[in-house]
Amino acid sequence: MGRTHVRSPLLAAAAALATLVALLTPAAAAAPVRTAAVTAAAAPATPLAASWTPPLSTRGRWIVDADGNRFKLRSGNWHGASGTWNGSGDVADPANHHAGEDSGRMPLGLDRAPIAEILAGFGELGINSVRLPFSDEMIHDTAPVTDASVAANPQLRGRTPLEVYDAVVRALTDAGFAVILNNHTNTTRWCCGVDGNERWNASQSTAAWETDWLFMVRRYRDNPRVVGADLYNEVRRSVLDDPNWGLGDDHDWFAASQHLGDRILQEADPDLLIIVEGINWTGLPIDGFPHDRPTLEPVQRLSHTLVRSGKLVYSAHFYGYTGPRHSGATGIGETHDPRYSDLSRDDLYAELRRQAFYVPSTPDQHFTAPLWISEFGVGGRDETSERTRAWFANFTDFLIQTDADFAYWPLVGWHENRRGNGWALLHWDAAGHRMGLYDGDDWRADAWTRLITAPGRTGRVDPVPRWSMLSPDHGDFVQSLRLRARPDWDSGARKAACPDGQRLVGVAHTGNRGLCTDTGAGDLWAASGAYEAVTDERYVASGGDWASGYTKYQCPQGDFMVGYAVRGAAVSSVLCAVARTSLGTGGRTVWFDRGDNRPASAKGGDFAYGNYKGQCADGEYAAGLAFTGRIGSSRTPDALYCRPLT
């Protein structure tokens, strides 16, 4: 079939990539890989590979490569390895799989097209990265895939699903694509309802989930183009319980993702992006009962601070058939709340900003980070609803306006006589004939071309100041790798410490939250890493009582605060690090026992929502903390001693 292409510099480069990938032999595209550590083999340079240098990190709202150049995630989802079985009936019958497509426990389409051909199609679409879902069950599945399920890729015969996943990762990265590992489900079946995959620990323990993730990260850590760990997909309510963001229990998605993200960066691969999706659904989808789709709204009050700065990316999913408070169900579970496709263009954009897009668009906050729309999509040739088509056009326009990172769902599907699951951008029939987005009869082609070729920020992104929240709400929150490697400085207390390279500048009167930054100074800590836990007033100079009548824990001259400890709500100690340069003397007292006391132009955002808080100015550092135990007080922080940096 002839194809209608809209040529642009990006699509021309993509076409060059597609041509090169298509020349790969099946053995080169997916050579057997059976070791636990999978290293990318030397491969011919491609235009895509030459366009970016791994690893990736973040600067403010932008993702950048190792050279500091913006790397926009123009991605797609290649699903299948996480499962397509609907959960009932004979698993060998395609009719019991989502949309009649049986992936064979592998990325979809390997029975119908060689990997090299599939990757060539990705090149034609102009994407530079692939979100590659897997299930925990897939990792442990020792049953070889059937010969029929890899008919178009006979070199994969006899392999387990994980070994096929290895081969796909290698083929993608050899071709220059960035790969984001995505833990989509616990079990190898289709999601995303009440199916045993609602949470990371719905069908397994949190410990098992973390163990599987560390295994996967270590498996690919020698492949630099495996760039991200997307921790879990569409966290949502089970039959009896809601997930939450910050309650500290077994359903706390904030705590679980924070803990695993730190473990990955500390124990397995310090170079990966840690991708955290918001909460997809809470409550009962019944009119008159509380229910919601929080997405990333909770982040503005409680955000992640990882042990390595510049590695956090937030993500969200948007489909026209769901809504701000609509689960997307029809029939059982359907409510009268509007779907996104019901909203006007302006109302849609307002909801998108409220639920997710405020994260990248609000600079210099503790929550500022890149946002990746890791799933969105719509039906193709068979979609005739003008409302649905208008939603897709409006949504892609918004992605263009906001210069957003994105990943379309899905890339690969089946067709028979040009009919089938029309959501995919590329389809193959049982005989291996391809139906592509640019065949001339897919209404999505224009919107996709505008999206993939849209102008946006390119080139170098300069480093920006970092702002980080400390939240020892339910336990230690020590985000310094230096301190994690040292002895416990205040045994039995809940401890909070800034990430290496940042200093403490803000503390809450109650609630135990803190604020860190590197603004105005960068990394102040001396190369020796020396520090001291202060638990008395020994460093308060004679005649230098900056909080008369209050107990003062003050750093010695030349030190700055990087952390603190509490027992209950009461201050237990402050942690002082030795500075690498001379620091300013003198200082001022910032009281916040009766209200907020922050600079008029304070950055960092509300790091202790609903509580009084004090904050030093950008050109200052915290050198001490004051409190009182008199009647009516609880030894909670009342004042900061702020000194000039120079």
C-alpha positions, 0 to 999 in steps of 0.5 A, spaced: 500 500 500 502 506 498 503 511 504 502 518 505 508 522 509 509 529 511 516 530 510 520 534 516 527 534 518 525 530 524 521 525 520 527 525 515 531 523 520 526 517 522 526 515 515 533 514 515 533 510 522 528 506 519 532 504 513 538 502 517 534 498 522 531 494 517 537 492 514 539 489 521 539 481 520 534 478 525 540 475 529 543 482 530 537 485 532 535 480 537 541 475 539 540 470 544 542 473 551 541 469 557 546 472 562 543 476 568 547 482 566 545 484 559 550 489 556 548 492 549 553 490 544 557 494 539 552 496 534 552 500 527 551 508 529 544 510 527 542 517 526 538 516 533 543 514 537 548 519 535 543 525 537 543 523 544 548 521 549 546 517 556 545 517 561 539 522 562 537 526 568 533 532 570 534 540 570 528 543 573 522 541 568 526 538 563 530 532 562 537 532 559 542 528 556 549 527 559 551 533 555 546 537 558 542 538 552 534 537 552 532 530 551 524 530 550 521 523 551 517 522 544 515 515 546 510 510 545 508 503 549 510 497 546 505 492 550 504 485 551 510 482 556 505 484 562 500 480 559 494 480 555 489 475 558 483 478 560 483 473 566 478 468 564 477 462 559 482 458 556 489 462 556 491 459 549 484 462 546 485 469 543 478 471 544 480 471 552 485 476 550 484 484 550 482 486 543 483 478 541 490 480 541 494 474 544 501 477 546 504 470 548 507 473 554 512 478 550 511 485 546 506 484 541 507 482 534 513 478 534 509 472 531 507 477 525 513 481 524 521 481 525 523 485 530 527 489 525 521 491 521 517 493 528 523 498 529 523 500 522 516 502 523 517 506 530 523 510 526 517 512 521 513 514 527 519 519 529 519 516 536 526 516 540 524 512 546 519 506 548 516 504 555 516 497 555 511 494 560 513 487 564 509 484 570 513 481 576 510 474 574 514 475 567 520 475 571 519 468 574 516 465 568 520 459 566 516 456 561 518 457 554 514 461 549 511 457 544 514 457 537 508 460 534 508 466 538 515 467 535 514 465 528 516 471 525 522 471 529 525 464 530 531 466 533 527 467 539 525 460 539 525 456 546 526 462 550 523 464 556 519 471 556 524 474 560 529 472 555 525 475 549 524 481 553 532 481 554 532 481 546 527 486 545 531 491 550 537 490 546 534 491 539 531 497 541 537 500 544 542 498 539 537 502 534 538 508 539 532 508 542 531 510 550 528 504 553 524 505 560 522 499 564 515 499 566 512 495 572 505 494 569 502 489 573 504 484 578 501 478 574 501 477 567 494 479 565 491 485 562 489 491 567 486 495 569 480 494 573 479 490 580 484 484 577 489 483 583 494 488 580 491 494 583 497 496 587 504 494 587 503 489 593 496 487 591 498 480 589 505 480 592 509 483 598 512 490 597 518 486 599 518 482 593 516 488 589 522 491 591 526 485 590 524 484 583 525 491 581 532 491 583 533 484 579 531 488 573 535 494 574 541 490 575 540 486 569 540 492 564 545 497 568 550 495 563 546 498 558 546 505 558 540 506 553 536 503 558 534 510 562 528 509 566 524 505 571 517 507 571 515 504 578 508 502 577 502 503 573 495 506 575 495 505 582 488 504 584 483 502 589 482 494 590 475 492 592 476 494 599 481 499 600 484 505 597 491 507 595 493 513 599 499 519 598 503 519 605 499 516 610 505 511 612 501 505 611 501 499 607 497 502 601 501 509 601 504 509 594 508 516 596 512 512 601 513 505 597 515 509 591 520 514 595 523 508 598 524 504 592 526 509 588 532 511 593 534 503 593 534 503 586 539 509 586 543 507 592 543 499 590 542 498 583 543 504 578 545 511 580 544 513 573 536 511 572 530 516 572 525 514 577 518 515 574 513 516 579 505 516 576 500 519 580 494 515 583 489 513 578 483 512 582 480 512 589 473 511 592 467 507 589 465 509 582 458 510 584 454 516 584 453 519 591 459 516 594 466 519 595 470 517 589 476 521 585 482 521 580 487 524 584 493 523 579 498 528 581 494 533 585 497 531 592 504 532 589 504 540 591 503 538 598 508 532 599 513 531 593 519 526 593 526 527 594 530 522 592 537 520 594 540 523 588 538 529 585 536 530 578 533 523 577 525 524 579 520 524 573 512 524 575 507 521 570 500 521 568 495 518 564 489 521 560 484 518 556 478 521 553 473 516 556 476 517 563 475 524 567 477 528 573 472 524 577 470 518 572 473 511 572 472 510 565 467 505 566 461 503 562 455 500 565 457 497 572 462 503 575 459 508 570 457 515 574 455 521 571 461 525 572 464 528 565 469 524 561 475 528 559 471 528 552 465 531 555 469 538 557 470 544 552 477 545 550 478 551 555 475 546 561 479 540 559 486 545 559 484 547 566 483 540 569 489 538 565 493 543 569 490 542 576 491 535 575 498 534 573 501 540 568 502 544 574 508 540 576 513 542 570 509 549 569 511 552 576 518 553 577 523 553 583 518 549 587 519 543 592 515 539 587 518 542 580 520 536 575 519 533 568 512 531 567 511 525 562 504 523 559 506 516 559 499 514 556 494 517 552 491 514 545 485 514 541 481 509 536 483 510 529 480 508 523 474 505 526 473 511 531 467 515 528 465 519 534 466 527 533 467 528 540 472 523 541 476 525 535 475 533 538 478 530 544 484 527 541 486 534 537 485 538 543 489 534 547 495 533 542 494 541 541 495 541 549 501 537 549 504 541 543 503 548 547 506 545 553 512 542 550 510 536 554 514 529 554 509 523 552 508 516 550 502 514 546 498 507 547 499 503 544 504 502 538 503 495 536 497 491 534 493 486 530 489 487 524 485 482 519 483 486 513 484 492 516 480 491 521 481 490 529 484 494 535 485 500 532 488 504 537 495 502 535 499 506 530 502 500 527 498 493 525 500 487 522 496 481 520 497 474 520 500 474 514 505 479 516 502 485 512 503 491 515 498 497 516 501 503 518 499 510 521 501 513 514 497 509 510 493 514 508 486 512 511 488 514 518 485 520 521 490 521 527 496 522 522 495 529 522 495 530 529 500 525 530 505 529 525 504 535 528 505 533 535 512 529 533 514 535 529 512 540 534 517 546 535 520 546 542 525 547 547 532 544 544 539 544 546 543 546 552 539 547 559 543 550 564 543 547 571 537 551 576 537 551 583 534 545 587 529 545 592 527 539 596 522 537 601 524 533 607 518 529 610 520 525 616 512 524 617 513 516 619 520 515 620 527 517 618 528 521 611 535 521 611 536 523 603 544 524 604 548 518 601 554 520 605 550 520 612 547 513 610 554 510 610 555 513 617 553 511 623 546 513 626 547 520 629 541 520 634 539 513 635 531 512 636 529 519 633 526 520 626 532 523 622 531 528 616 537 530 612 538 534 605 540 530 599 548 531 598 549 538 595 544 541 599 543 545 605 537 546 610 533 553 609 526 552 612 523 548 618 516 547 620 513 549 627 509 543 627 509 537 622 516 536 622 517 538 615 523 541 612 526 545 606 533 544 602 536 548 597 543 549 593 541 556 591 546 561 591 552 556 593 551 549 590 555 544 594 557 547 601 559 541 604 567 540 605 570 534 601 572 531 608 564 530 609 565 532 616 559 533 621 557 534 628 550 532 631 549 538 636 544 537 642 546 543 647 548 550 647 555 549 647 556 553 640 552 559 642 557 565 643 557 569 650 553 575 648 550 572 642 543 569 645 539 570 638 533 567 642 532 569 649 529 564 653 529 559 648 533 553 648 538 553 642 541 548 638 547 552 634 552 550 629 559 552 630 562 557 626 564 555 619 558 549 619 551 549 616 545 545 618 543 539 613 539 536 618 535 535 624 532 529 628 525 529 632 522 525 637 515 525 637 514 532 635 520 535 639 526 537 637 532 532 638 538 534 635 541 538 629 546 536 624 551 541 622 556 540 616 563 543 615 563 548 610 568 547 604 569 555 604 568 561 609 561 562 611 558 569 613 558 571 620 552 575 624 545 573 623 538 574 624 532 570 628 527 568 624 521 567 628 515 562 626 511 560 632 505 564 631 505 564 623 509 563 617 515 567 616 518 567 609 522 572 605 517 576 600 520 572 594 521 566 597 522 560 593 521 552 594 513 553 595 509 551 601 513 545 604 509 544 610 502 545 608 497 547 614 503 549 618 507 555 620 514 555 617 520 559 617 525 560 612 532 563 611 533 567 604 536 565 598 543 568 600 543 565 607 544 558 611 541 556 617 545 555 623 541 554 628 534 552 631 530 554 637 525 551 641 522 551 648 519 546 653 515 551 657 508 549 659 503 549 653 509 548 648 512 541 646 519 543 644 517 544 637 521 548 632 520 556 634 525 560 630 531 559 625 538 562 626 539 565 619 546 567 617 549 570 610 553 565 605 558 570 605 
